[in-house]
Amino acid sequence: PINCGAMHAELLESELFGHAKGAFTGAVKAREGLFCYADGGTLFLDEIGEMPLAMQTRLLRVMEDRAVRPVGGNREIPVDVRIVAATNRDLKGEVDKGNFREDLYYRLNVLSIRMPALRERIQDLPELIDHFARNIAADLGVAPPRIAESELLRLSQYDWPGNIRELKNVIERCLLLNHLPSQSLPGCSAVGGNGAPDDDDNDLTLESVERRHILRVLDMESGNKSAAARRLGVSRKTLERKCQSWGVER
């Protein structure tokens, strides 16, 4: 899979179609693109609506000719690739605005599957919250939060305009800042773990978030720096250096 909106056009072109040796500065050797790697299989293009128009033209040519020419290359390589594309945009609307090629739209739109918005599947919210909470908590080395029925009710009344991505971000924020999930939603006042309003959360720096997380893990380990370092995945020396820089003595 590749996210078409996550990189510059030049890099996306090289990732998809590959490049020849010397095609650009830093191309010290030839490299196959994803179309060649996916030959005989399936290539998933995520956020296809973010693909630049020039890249759309190249993609259409590959789909029609069933061959790919690497960047800087002088020959075409036959490929047999099934393409699955996803987008959160209204591609027909983007066609009307001139942001997406009409011919590519119809070439891709052989079979269209509409994924319902999270607000249309609100009954799935408890399982999704549990899934993300467990995975993110494991990555952070903390215990997954327990969500009360009252919290689930408040979360189910939210529209979730950002869908699954917004839900995942809210759960991660909850774990990092020790907030209840619904208090991390837009328009809701955030309350910290001690019950006091936390008005400055939107202005938090990465260092302050890291500091909160490390201090919370130290509390969980009763101040044992060796155990906390293992849970955090860092050396004890690194942990001690950070604590010293913050003036923390535990």
C-alpha positions in Angstrom: 0.0 0.0 0.0 1.0 3.6 -0.6 -0.5 6.9 0.6 -0.7 9.2 -2.4 -1.0 12.2 -0.2 1.9 11.5 2.1 4.8 12.4 -0.2 6.0 14.9 -2.8 5.1 14.2 -6.4 8.7 13.3 -7.4 9.1 10.8 -4.6 5.6 9.3 -5.3 6.6 8.9 -9.0 9.7 7.0 -8.0 7.9 4.9 -5.5 5.2 3.8 -7.9 7.2 3.4 -11.2 10.8 3.0 -10.0 13.8 4.8 -11.4 16.9 4.1 -13.5 20.4 4.6 -12.3 21.4 8.3 -12.5 17.8 9.4 -13.1 18.3 12.1 -10.4 20.7 13.2 -7.7 21.1 10.3 -5.3 19.9 7.6 -7.7 23.1 5.6 -7.5 21.4 2.5 -8.6 18.3 1.4 -10.4 15.2 0.7 -8.3 12.0 -1.1 -9.1 8.7 0.6 -8.2 5.7 -0.7 -6.5 4.0 -1.6 -9.8 6.8 -4.0 -10.5 6.8 -5.5 -7.0 3.0 -6.0 -7.3 3.2 -7.6 -10.7 0.7 -10.5 -10.7 -1.0 -9.1 -7.6 -2.8 -6.1 -6.1 -1.6 -2.6 -5.4 -3.5 -0.5 -2.9 -3.5 3.3 -3.5 -4.7 5.1 -0.4 -5.9 8.7 -0.7 -6.0 8.6 -4.5 -7.8 11.9 -4.4 -4.6 13.6 -3.2 -2.6 12.5 -6.2 -1.3 15.4 -8.4 -2.8 15.7 -11.9 0.5 14.9 -13.6 0.8 11.7 -11.6 -2.8 10.9 -12.5 -1.9 11.0 -16.2 1.0 8.6 -15.7 -1.2 6.3 -13.6 -3.8 6.2 -16.3 -1.3 5.4 -19.0 0.1 2.5 -16.9 -3.4 1.1 -16.4 -4.3 1.3 -20.1 -0.9 0.1 -21.5 -0.3 -2.5 -18.7 3.3 -1.3 -18.8 5.5 1.0 -16.7 8.5 3.1 -17.6 10.8 3.9 -14.7 11.8 7.5 -14.1 14.8 8.1 -16.4 14.4 4.8 -18.1 14.2 4.1 -21.8 12.1 1.0 -21.9 8.7 -0.1 -20.7 8.2 -3.0 -18.4 5.0 -5.1 -18.8 3.0 -5.4 -15.5 -0.2 -7.1 -14.6 -1.5 -5.3 -11.5 -5.0 -5.1 -10.0 -5.5 -1.6 -8.4 -7.6 -1.0 -5.3 -7.9 2.7 -4.5 -9.4 4.5 -1.5 -10.3 8.2 -0.8 -12.2 10.3 1.7 -13.0 12.8 -1.0 -16.0 12.9 -3.4 -14.1 12.1 -6.5 -17.0 13.0 -8.8 -17.1 16.4 -7.2 -13.3 16.6 -7.7 -13.7 15.8 -11.4 -16.3 18.6 -11.7 -13.8 21.0 -10.0 -11.0 19.9 -12.4 -8.9 18.4 -9.6 -9.2 14.8 -10.8 -9.1 13.4 -14.3 -12.5 12.2 -15.5 -11.0 9.4 -17.6 -9.1 8.1 -14.6 -12.2 8.3 -12.4 -14.2 6.1 -14.7 -11.2 3.8 -15.2 -11.0 3.2 -11.4 -14.7 3.2 -10.7 -15.3 -0.3 -12.0 -16.6 -1.5 -8.6 -17.3 1.1 -5.9 -17.6 0.3 -2.2 -18.8 3.0 0.1 -17.5 2.7 3.7 -20.1 4.1 6.2 -19.0 7.0 8.4 -18.3 6.2 12.0 -21.5 8.1 13.0 -23.4 5.6 10.9 -21.9 2.7 12.7 -22.0 4.1 16.3 -22.8 0.6 17.6 -19.3 -0.4 16.7 -17.8 2.3 19.0 -17.2 0.1 22.1 -15.2 -2.5 20.1 -13.2 0.1 18.2 -12.3 2.0 21.4 -11.2 -1.3 23.0 -9.1 -2.2 20.0 -7.3 1.1 19.8 -6.9 1.5 23.5 -5.2 -1.9 23.9 -2.9 -1.4 20.9 -1.9 2.2 21.8 -1.5 1.4 25.5 0.8 -1.5 24.5 2.9 0.8 22.4 3.1 3.4 25.2 3.7 0.8 27.9 0.7 1.8 30.0 -2.5 0.1 31.1 -5.5 0.5 28.8 -8.1 2.9 30.1 -11.4 1.7 31.5 -14.3 3.5 29.8 -17.5 3.9 31.9 -20.9 3.5 30.4 -21.5 7.3 30.9 -18.4 8.0 28.8 -19.5 5.7 26.0 -22.8 7.4 25.9 -21.1 10.8 25.5 -18.8 9.5 22.9 -21.7 7.9 21.0 -23.4 11.3 20.8 -20.5 12.9 19.0 -20.6 13.2 15.2 -16.9 12.1 14.6 -16.3 14.1 11.5 -12.8 12.7 11.3 -14.1 9.1 11.5 -11.7 6.4 12.6 -8.6 8.6 12.5 -10.2 11.1 14.9 -11.2 8.3 17.2 -7.7 6.8 17.2 -6.2 10.3 17.9 -8.7 10.9 20.8 -7.8 7.6 22.4 -4.0 8.3 22.1 -4.5 11.7 23.6 -6.5 10.2 26.4 -3.6 7.8 27.2 -0.9 10.5 26.9 -2.6 13.2 28.9 -4.7 11.0 31.3 -8.0 12.6 30.1 -11.3 10.9 29.7 -11.9 10.4 26.0 -15.0 12.6 25.7 -13.1 15.5 27.4 -10.6 15.4 24.5 -13.3 16.1 21.9 -13.6 19.5 20.2 -15.9 21.7 22.2 -15.4 19.8 25.4 -13.3 21.2 28.2 -10.4 19.0 29.1 -10.0 17.8 32.6 -6.7 16.4 33.8 -6.3 13.3 35.9 -6.5 15.4 39.1 -9.9 16.8 38.1 -8.5 20.3 37.4 -9.2 22.1 34.1 -6.2 21.9 31.7 -6.7 24.9 29.4 -3.2 24.7 27.9 -3.4 21.3 26.3 -3.8 22.6 22.8 -0.4 24.4 23.2 1.5 21.4 24.6 4.9 20.9 23.2 6.3 17.4 22.4 8.6 17.7 25.3 5.8 18.4 27.8 3.8 15.4 26.5 6.9 13.2 26.8 7.5 14.6 30.4 3.9 13.8 31.4 4.1 10.3 30.0 7.5 9.5 31.7 6.4 10.8 35.1 3.2 8.8 34.9 5.2 5.6 34.1 7.5 6.4 37.0 4.5 6.7 39.3 3.2 3.3 38.0 6.6 1.8 38.8 6.6 3.4 42.3 9.7 5.5 41.3 11.8 2.5 40.2 13.8 4.0 37.4 15.1 0.7 36.1 11.6 -0.8 35.8 10.3 2.5 34.3 13.1 2.6 31.7 12.3 -1.0 30.6 8.6 -0.1 30.3 9.5 3.0 28.3 12.0 1.1 26.1 14.9 3.4 26.9 18.1 3.0 28.9 18.2 4.0 32.6 20.9 6.5 31.8 18.6 8.2 29.3 15.8 8.3 31.7 18.0 9.7 34.5 19.3 12.4 32.1 15.7 13.5 31.2 14.7 13.6 34.8 17.7 15.7 35.7 16.9 18.1 32.9 13.4 18.5 34.3 14.6 18.9 37.9 12.8 15.7 38.9 14.2 13.7 41.8 12.6 10.4 42.4 
